[in-house]
Amino acid sequence: MKESKNMKVIAVIPVHGRLPLLTLTIRRLYRKNKVDHVICVGDQKDDKEVCKKAGASWVEYKNKPLGEKWNVGFLKAKDYNPDAVLYVGSSDWVSDNWIEVTAPFLDKFDIVGKTDFNMLHYGKERKVVHWTGYQTGSWREHEPIGIGRMLSAKFMEKVNWQPVASELNNSMDGSMIQKLNKCGGSLFLFNSIEIQSLSLSCDEWSNLHKENIDKSLPNTYPIFKPEFFLKTLFPEAMEL
């Protein structure tokens, strides 16, 4: 596998609303993560205009089932002959060094991911928490979160560039791991602070996320000085 600086990485995003955030997400992927190309999949005229203005390719496709929508984007990514595909949604950001750190591991592993992530809810104030991962003993204990999974081309070939079950509208992350296991694929997990990811929610844009700062979610802890954290790693969050 090529070193990260020589790798061709494509990001695929199914989109539906969240327009102010979508522009920032695509911009970060190009400017900070240095992906080679962004592919957006959707069926709304406003989404299409935002994506194309930000430099992404547009694939017209219905919103549901979501699994099929994802797979249409992945199949389009194949046309670019990438070394890897970055798995992110329109409200998912990964730290600037994400590809640089994860890419070398794709030489030996099919999927590279991380066990934990951060959540930001933007409302009257910015609330940020850190989720440390699935509980010990859970059937998903050794599964990476979906945000930022790096999918190798060799894995994508094994699953015919359709890494999730097409009929699903949720549980895409778990479906991907099931496909990985079924084809005998391998997984590498990061659990260090070296790389970070952020999931964003807000009540203001269309297709809003339910506020994802859930005190009842196990292994979730507030981040001390959230604005310092955001300004350091994800300064675009201050533009929302």
N, C-alpha and C positions, 0 to 999 in steps of 0.2 A: 504493500500500500504506500502511496506517496506521502511525503510529509505534508502537514496541514497547509503550508503556504503554497503547495503545488496541487492540492486536492481541489477537485471541482465539487462544490457542495450546493445543492438546490434546496430551498425552503418551500414547503407546500402549506398553504393556508386556506381552509374553507372559511368564507366570510359571509356575514349577514348582519349588516348594521355596524354599530360601534365606530362610526366614521371618524370622529376626532382621534380616537385611539389608533385606528387602522393605519392612518398616515404615519404616525410615530413608529408603529411596529415595523412597517416596511422600511422606513428610513433607517432604523436601528440595524436591521438585518444587513442592509447594504453598507452602511458607514461604519458600524461598530463590529459586527460579526464577520463582515467581508465575504458574505455568501456570493456565489457567482450569479445566481438568479433567484427571483421569488415568483412563484406561481400562485395565483389566487383563483378560487373556484366559487362561483355563486350565480345568482339569477336576478340580482337587483341592479337597475341602471345606475343609481347613485354609487353603489359599491364599485361597479366597473369603472366609473369615471375617476374615483379616488385611487383605485389600484393602478390604473394605467398612468395617471399623472405622477404617481410615486415611483414608476418604473417597473412595475410588476406585469407579468403576462396574465391574461385573463382567459379563463375557461368557463364557458357558459354551461351551468348545470343546475338542476333543481336542488332545493334545500334539504329534502329528505328522500330516502333515508341517509343519515349523516355518514354512515360507513361507506356507502356507495359514492357519496360526494368526495370523501377523503381519497378513495381509491382512484377516482377519475383524475384527481390532481397528481397522484403518484404515477399513474400511467403516463401522464403528460411529461412528468419529470424524466422518465426513461428516454424521451426524445433528445434530451441534452447530454446523454451518456455520462452521468455524474459518477463520482467515486462514492458519494454518500448523500443521503437526504436528511435534512434537519426537520424534526417533527415538532411543530409549534402551531398554536392557534393565534387568532388575531389579538388576543389579550395576554399573550405569553411573551416574555422577554428573557433573554439569557445574557450573562455577563460577557463583556468584550472578548475575554480570553477563552470562551467556551469551546470553540472549534479548535483552537490551537492546542488546548489541553486534551480534549477527548479524541481527536482524529488519529493520533498515533496508535491508539488501542484497537482501531478497526483493522489493523493488520492481522490480529489474532482472534478478534471477536466480531460477531454479527451485529450486535446492538450494544451501544455504550450509553449509559444513563446515570442518573443521580438519585439517591434515595430521598432527598429532602428538597424543600423549596420554600419560598417566601410568598406571602399574600398581602396585597395592598388593596384597601378599599378607599376610594376617593369620594368623599362626600363633603360635609361641612368641615371635616378635618381629615388628615391622612392617617389611617390606621394601618399598621404593618405588624404582621406576626410571622413567626418561623415555625414550619411544620417539620418535625424531625423524621417522619417516615412511618410506614405501616408498623403496627404493634408487633412485638415479639410474640410468636405463636400464631399470628394471623396467617391465613393461607396465601396472603400476598406479601408476607414479611420480606422476602428477598426480591421484590419487584421495584424497578425504578419508577419514579413519577413520570407522567407522560411528557411534560415540558422538556424540550431539549434533547430528547432521545436522538442519537445519531444512528442512522440505519445504513449499514454498508450495502454497496451494490450487490455483493455476493448474496446477502440475505434477501434483498429485493428480488433477485433472479429466482431464488428458491421458492418464493411465494407469488411469482408471476407479477411482481410490482403491485400487488394488492395485499398489503400487510394487515388489514383489518377485515372483519366479516361485513360484507356489503349490506346486509339486511338490518344492521344495528342502528339505533339512534342514540345510544349511550354505551358506556363500558368499552370504548375504543381501545383504551390502554391495556385492559386485561385481554381483549381479543388478540391484540398484537403479540402478547407474551404467549398465549395459547398457540398461535401460529408458529412462533419461534420454537417452542418446545416440540411441536408436531413434526417440524422439519429437521429436528436435531441440532438446532442452532445454539450459539453460545452467547453469553451475556457478561458484560463487565460493569460493575457498579462503583461509582464514586460516592464516598460519604465524607469528603473533606470540605473545608470552607474555601478551597482554592477556586472553585467555580460556583456561581450563584445563579438562581433563576427567580423570576417574579411573575406571579399571576395577578392581574388587575381586575377590579370590579368597580362599577360606578352606577348610580341610579339615573344618570342623566342621558346616556345615549340609548339608542334603540337596541333591542336584543340585549337588555341589561343582564348582567350577572346578578344572582342573588348575592347579597353581601357575604363574602367568603371568610369573614373573620368570625369563626364559630368557636365559642368558648367550650362547647361540649365535645369538640373534636380532640381525641387523645393526642398527646405529644405535640401540642401547640403552645407556643410561648410568645409573649409580646417582645418586640425588638426595642431595645433601649436606644433612645435618640433616633427615631425613624427618619427624620429629615436628613440627618447626617448620613445614614445608611443609603438613602435614595440619592442624595447629591453625589455621593462617592461612586456608587455602582450604576445607578439608573437615573441620571439627571433629567432625562426626558420626562420623568414622572412629575417634575415640577412645572412642566408646561401645560399639564392637563387643566 
